[in-house]
């Protein structure tokens, strides 16, 4: 799947907000206030919750607009930048320290796993534009995919169904289904045995 630009700050933020484009906000005031409310909720109610209370953290994410399938396990030190741009099927796991930076929709399929300190980055900047605007991509992590501890997925990169991104690796290109990748940048190292997936990934258009 090719990269899909979902948001370009240059198309949403007026040049009149600041003469120096580097001083312009990347998002509207409404969006920034929404994220402030979520950050307060994360610090007070999410981050401090006991580790076994996965349903409580899933409730908080839903409260801020996330689509969460049943039995999702998001641990207390996991971070979601914008819950309203998070779409999870059932049994998705995000370990302690895992971070989803999602100014654009990020979809995780059934039984997808982000291990400790994994990082999914859905935004970057257009360095060919003098205004250096933020651009964000819609991304997908396929069913039964595994982003291992301290591994990173670069903006606009999709992780195929059943793909594995090894410890500390960096995915800069789309990962093929049922394939194991490792290294910086990550390269294909072996095939993974396929098995039937539990269910399909929810659409971003589903009722949240």
C-alpha positions in Angstrom: 0.0 0.0 0.0 1.5 3.4 -1.0 2.0 6.2 1.5 -1.2 8.2 2.0 -0.8 11.8 3.1 -3.7 12.4 5.5 -2.7 15.8 6.8 -0.5 18.7 5.6 -0.2 21.6 8.0 0.4 24.0 5.1 -3.1 23.3 3.9 -4.7 24.0 7.3 -2.7 26.6 9.1 -2.7 30.2 7.7 0.6 31.8 6.8 -0.7 34.8 8.7 -0.3 33.1 12.1 3.4 33.9 12.1 5.8 35.6 9.7 8.4 32.9 10.4 6.9 29.6 9.2 8.9 27.7 11.8 6.9 29.5 14.5 3.5 28.5 13.1 1.6 25.8 15.0 1.1 22.5 13.2 -2.5 22.1 14.3 -5.5 24.2 15.1 -6.2 25.6 18.6 -9.1 23.3 19.0 -6.9 20.3 18.2 -4.2 21.5 20.7 -6.8 21.9 23.4 -8.2 18.5 22.8 -4.7 17.0 23.1 -4.1 19.0 26.3 -7.3 17.4 27.8 -6.1 13.9 26.7 -2.6 14.5 28.1 -4.1 15.5 31.5 -6.3 12.3 31.4 -3.2 10.2 30.5 -1.1 11.6 33.3 -3.8 11.5 36.0 -5.9 8.4 35.2 -4.2 6.3 32.6 -0.5 6.4 33.6 -1.3 5.8 37.2 -3.7 2.9 36.7 -2.6 -0.6 38.0 -1.1 -2.8 35.2 -4.0 -5.4 35.2 -6.7 -2.7 34.4 -6.5 -3.0 30.7 -10.3 -2.5 30.3 -10.0 0.8 32.2 -7.4 2.2 29.9 -9.3 1.0 26.9 -12.3 2.8 28.3 -10.3 6.0 28.6 -9.0 5.7 25.0 -12.6 5.2 23.8 -13.7 8.2 25.8 -11.4 10.3 23.6 -12.6 8.7 20.4 -10.5 5.6 19.9 -12.0 2.5 18.3 -11.0 -0.4 20.6 -11.9 -4.0 19.9 -12.4 -6.4 22.8 -9.5 -7.6 25.0 -7.0 -4.9 24.0 -4.1 -4.7 26.4 -2.6 -1.2 26.6 -0.1 -1.0 29.5 0.1 2.0 31.8 3.3 3.5 30.2 2.1 3.1 26.6 1.3 6.4 24.9 -1.2 7.3 22.2 -0.8 10.9 20.8 -4.3 11.2 19.5 -6.8 8.5 20.6 -9.4 9.8 18.0 -7.0 8.6 15.3 -6.5 5.1 16.8 -8.4 2.1 15.4 -7.8 -1.3 17.0 -9.3 -4.7 16.3 -9.5 -7.3 19.1 -6.6 -8.3 21.3 -4.2 -5.5 20.3 -1.3 -5.1 22.7 0.8 -2.0 23.4 3.6 -2.7 26.0 5.0 -0.3 28.5 6.8 2.5 26.7 5.3 1.7 23.4 4.3 5.0 21.6 1.9 5.7 18.8 2.5 9.1 17.3 -0.7 9.4 15.2 -1.7 12.9 13.9 -3.3 10.7 11.2 -5.3 7.5 11.6 -3.2 4.4 12.6 -5.0 1.1 12.4 -3.9 -2.0 14.2 -5.2 -5.4 13.2 -6.4 -8.3 15.3 -3.7 -9.6 17.7 -1.1 -7.0 16.6 1.6 -6.4 19.2 3.8 -3.3 20.0 6.4 -4.5 22.5 8.1 -2.4 25.1 9.4 1.0 23.8 8.2 0.3 20.2 7.6 3.5 18.3 5.1 4.0 15.5 5.6 7.4 13.9 2.9 8.7 11.5 4.3 12.2 10.9 7.3 14.0 9.6 8.0 17.4 7.9 8.2 18.3 4.3 11.9 19.3 4.2 11.6 20.4 0.5 9.2 23.1 1.5 10.8 26.3 3.0 7.9 26.5 5.5 8.9 23.0 6.7 5.2 22.0 7.3 4.2 18.9 9.3 2.8 16.1 7.1 1.1 13.0 8.5 0.3 9.6 7.0 -2.5 7.1 7.5 -0.8 3.8 8.5 -1.7 0.2 9.1 -0.2 -2.5 11.3 -1.6 -5.8 10.1 -3.2 -8.6 12.1 -0.8 -10.7 14.0 2.1 -8.3 13.2 4.7 -7.9 15.9 6.8 -4.7 16.3 9.4 -5.9 18.8 10.9 -4.0 21.7 12.6 -0.7 20.8 11.8 -1.1 17.1 10.5 1.8 15.1 8.1 2.2 12.1 8.8 5.3 10.0 6.1 7.7 8.7 3.8 6.2 6.1 5.3 2.7 6.4 2.7 -0.1 6.6 3.4 -3.4 8.4 1.9 -6.4 6.6 -0.3 -9.1 8.2 1.9 -11.4 10.3 5.1 -9.4 9.7 7.8 -9.2 12.4 10.1 -6.2 13.0 13.0 -7.4 15.1 14.5 -5.9 18.3 15.7 -2.3 17.8 15.0 -2.4 14.0 13.8 0.5 11.9 11.2 -0.1 9.2 11.6 2.5 6.4 9.7 0.6 3.8 6.5 -1.4 3.8 6.9 -4.8 5.4 5.6 -7.8 3.5 3.1 -10.1 5.1 4.4 -13.1 7.1 8.0 -12.0 6.8 10.6 -11.3 9.5 12.7 -8.1 9.2 15.7 -6.9 11.2 18.4 -4.2 11.1 18.7 -0.4 10.5 17.2 0.0 8.0 15.3 -3.2 8.3 15.8 -5.9 5.7 14.0 -9.2 5.1 15.8 -12.1 6.9 13.3 -15.0 6.7 9.7 -16.0 6.1 7.3 -16.6 9.0 5.0 -19.6 9.1 1.4 -18.4 8.2 -1.7 -19.3 10.3 -5.3 -18.2 10.0 -6.1 -14.8 11.4 -8.9 -14.4 13.9 -10.8 -11.6 12.2 -10.5 -8.7 9.9 -9.2 -5.2 10.8 -11.9 -2.7 11.5 -12.5 0.1 9.0 -11.6 3.7 10.0 -15.1 4.5 9.0 -16.7 2.2 11.7 -18.7 3.7 14.5 -16.4 4.6 17.3 
